[in-house]
């Protein structure tokens, strides 16, 4: 025979419902994750030191530029005036997305947001808007699969990141004797090749990487390059490479000797480097 204790319901069932605690929600942790994610800035976004600085920057745009709502009748004048202001202020391309979003409204803003992955700067936007209004020849019709489109978007993101890193972290070339011309050119050419930058785009980016007299030299001689990157590189080396480079390299080559702990491969590599400085390609 069962005891009275065996027939009694569990103690937890006798407690009022108000004393039962609901399981903890993951809302707080989810909110934290969302907030953390929202604070992560894309690399091409402008970083302002304060809200006041951002307001001042935006106000300058609005004071000097008009808004564009997509009206075809105002397109050409807006492109001309806005483009002239961007050139005059020498805004780097990393600033262009911020500028564009604050100067477009209505249909124009919707069109930009729909094509944002294709637009790296103001000039990309200009080309798309002109094509939209049939001012330029129509873009070729191409059928893309979803996989191809996804791959293109990924490549665009990679290219954009490389360009932004190039603009942000590359030391501007000023022509000072302490700067190594060959090393500087090699650095930017590797990034250009990795991002698959076309020649026309290279000539758009180079002025942002030059400073002082070198920038003036580029602007004065740009027509002599005939839109050829190899011609530009040749002129650049002849103009700014140190005249003492070959002499110093020859002196080091004459005095170069293999150290007791240096392997043959390392020694040969060192010799090749000296020859490259004597006859740069």
Secondary structure as UniProt FT lines:
FT   HELIX           4..7
FT   HELIX           11..14
FT   HELIX           17..19
FT   HELIX           27..38
FT   TURN            43..44
FT   HELIX           51..64
FT   HELIX           72..89
FT   HELIX           93..103
FT   HELIX           106..114
FT   HELIX           116..118
FT   HELIX           122..132
FT   TURN            133..134
FT   HELIX           146..169
FT   TURN            177..178
FT   HELIX           181..195
FT   HELIX           199..206
FT   HELIX           207..209
FT   HELIX           212..221
FT   HELIX           222..225
FT   TURN            226..227
FT   HELIX           229..240
FT   TURN            243..244
FT   HELIX           245..255
FT   TURN            260..261
FT   HELIX           264..278
//
